Amino acid sequence: MNRSVLKSITKPLAFVFLLCVAWEIAVKILDVHPVLLPAPSLIASFVFENGLTLLYHTSVTVYEAIIGLILGVSVGLAFGIIIVYSKVLRDATLPLLLAADIIPKAALAPLLLIIFGFGILPKIVIVILITFFPVVINTAAGLASIQPELTDLAHSFKASGWLVFYKIRFPNALPYVFAGLRIAVPLSFVGAVIAEFAGTVEGIGWVLLDAILTFRTEQTIAGIIFAALAGITLFSTISIVERKTMPWYKEDRVAVGVY
């Protein structure tokens, strides 16, 4: 493992370990009921006994999130490009996009279940709706932020519109696109879990809902931990792709972007 990577995770892991020790001691001393706050040892025991089941439900949610993310990002990229190059379409659709973005996507989950049933499709649709907006807005902002001097110079050398887009506009927009992706990736997992709350028999959303209904707090926390780890993995994957795609981009990647 790279030394810098090891150094970056040592302190967070040490903090988590100390937090769990303090948590365990506090629960034992105060004699807190497990339904209110289970000890870390109880949560670890539940994970040990039900790890494979939790992994299965996590994989279901990850699958829904990835498929919805791929489709949402693809449509968002395409639409972002279209509204930049078509003023008529931009003026007609941008206010509608902003208005649609305000609608709580969780409120649409029951309606989508009625339309598409209780299968995987309504979950994917929710993820598409949630991930589409940050990508389309950031893509459009990135494509529109190009300096006119660069495009004028390219056109003076008889460069075609496609060449200007491929060599100048899209590379310039990549930081904005990845800013949108860094927002969309966590939202994709959140959207999948929210959709599962509305109606399903598998996935992390079902694990959490079942735990709440049966008052198994250790199951709730275990499900949250598995969801968090899956979300972190997806986010880290996008960060790796970003570094490989834009090695020339030196700006601090902690910045979220324009969305």
N, C-alpha and C positions, 0 to 999 in steps of 0.2 A: 504493500500500500504506500502511495506517495506520502512523504513526510509532512507536507503542507496539509494534505487531506486529513491525515491522522491527527495533526495538531488542531485542526479546526473542529473535530468532533470530540476531542478529549474533554474539554471543559464542559460542553453541554451534557455529555454522558456522566461526568462527575457530579454535575449539579442535579441531574435526575436521580442518581444514586443517593445523594445526600437527602434529597426531597423525599424519596421513598422511605429512607431510614427514619426521618423525622415523622413522616406520616404514620408508619407502623408503630412507633413509640407512642405518638399522641393518641391513636385509636385504642391501644392497649391500656394506657393510663386513664383515659377518660371513659373507657368502657362504652364506646360508641357502638350502637346496634349496626350489624352489617347491612341492613336495609337502608340505613341513612348514609353510612360511609364504610364500605368494606376495607379491610386492611390490604396493603399490597400483596401480602402473602396469600390471602384468599383469592385475589384476582389472578395471581400467578398460578395458583392451583387450578382455577377454572380454565385458564388458557392451556395448561398442561393436559388436562382431561379432554378438552374440546377443541384443541388446536386445529385438527384437520377439518372439523366442521366450520370453524371460523374462517379457515383458509378458503374453503369452498365458497362460502357466501361472499367473501371478499373478492374472489375471482369473478363471480357473477356481476358484482357491482363494477369492478374494473373493466370488464368486457363491455358493459353498457356505456360506461363513461368514455372508453376509447373509441368505440364505434360512433357514438354521438359527437365526440370531439372531432374526429376526422371529417365527418360530414359537415358539422357546423363550421369548422375552419375552412373547408373547401368552398362552401357556399359563401362564407364571409369574405374570403379573398376575392372570389369572382365578382361578387357584388360591389366590393370596395373599389375594384378596378373599373367596373362599369360606370359607377356614379361619378368617378373622377373624369372619365373621358366623355360622359354624356351629361351636359348641363341640364337638358330637359328632364332626364330621368332623375338627376340629383335634386332638382327643385321640386319634383313631384313626389319623391319617395323619402327624402331625408327627414322632413317633419314627421312623417308617418312612422319611420324607424325609431325616432327618438320617443315618440308617444308610445309605441309598442314596447319599447325597452322599460318603460315605467311600470307596465303591468306586472304584478307579482306572478312569476312563473308557477309557483306552488299552487296558485288558485286555478291554474289550467289543468293540473294533474287529474282531478276527478272527471273533468270534461273529456280529456284525452282517453281516460279509461273507458268511458261510455262509448266513444267513437271507435277506438282500436282494440278494446278488450283488455284482459289482464295479462297479456304476454309481454314480451320484451319491447315491442314497438313503441308503446306510449312512453316508456322510460327513455328510449333513444330520442324521441321527438322532444321531450323536455330538455335533454342535454343539448340538442341542436339549438333550441330556442335560447338557452342560456349562454352558450358559447359563441353564437353567431354575432351578437352585438358588439362585444369588445373587439373582435377581429375586424369586422367591417369598418368600424369607426376609426380604428388605428391604421388600418390599411389605407383608407381614403386620406387620412391626415398625412401619412408618410408620403404617399404619391404626390399630394398637392404641395408638399413642403420643399420640393426641389427648386433650386435657384434658377430663375429664368435664363441667366447668362449661360448656364451649362447646356440647356436645351437649344438655345440660340446658336451656340458654338457648334453643337452637333449637327444642327440643320444646315449651318453654313458649309459643312463638309459633305453635304448631300446624304446625311444619315437618314434612313427610313424611320418611320414612326415606331415600328417593331424594334429596331436596333436601339433607338433612344430609350424605349421602355426597358429592354433587356439589359442594356449596359449602364444606364444612368438612373432612370426612375425607380425601378424595382430594387436595385442595391441600396439606393438612398432610403427606401421605405422599409428595408429589412429590420432596422432597430425598432421601428414603430410596430411592425408585424409581430415581432417577438415580444414586445411589451404587451400587445393584445393577447398573445399566447400565454404569457405568464399569468394573466388574469383568467383566461379561459380554462386553463388546466385545472386549477383548484375548483372552479365553478362547475366543471364537468362532473367531478365526483360528488359535489354537493347536490347538483341537479339529479343525479342518479339516485342518491339516497332519499331525497325528497319525493321523487316519483315512486320509490318503493314504499314509502310511508302510506301512499294513497291506496295501495292494494297489490300485494305480492305474497309469495310463500318462500322466497329465497332472496339473498342479498343482504348486505349490511343493514339496510333499512328495516328488513324483516327481523333481523337479530335484535336491533334496538327496540323495535316496537314490541316484540315478544317479551323482551326483558322488562319493559315498562309495565306491561299487562300482568306479568307474573311477579313483579316486585323483586327481581333479581338484579340488584345494583351492580354486582360484580360482572354480570354478563353485559350490562350497559357499558361499563367502563372498558371491558375487554373489546367490545365492538368498536368503541370510539378509538381505542389504541390501534386496532387493525385498520380502521378507516384512515386514521392519520398517517400510518406508515405507508399505506397504498398511495395516498395523496402526495406524500413527500417523494415517493419513488417516481411518480408521474412527473412531478415538478422538476426533479433532478434530471430526468431524462430530457426534458425540454431545454434545461440549462446546458446540458452537454451538447445537444444538437445546435444550440445557439453559438456556443464557443467554436464548434467545428465549422459552422456555416459562416460565421463572421469573425475570423481570427484578427481581422484588421480593426475591429470595433473596440475601442479602448475605454469607452464611457462606462462609468460605474453601473453594473447590471442590477444593483439594488433598486435603482429608480424604476418605478412601476410603469411610467409612460404617460400618454396624454389622455387616456380614457378615464 
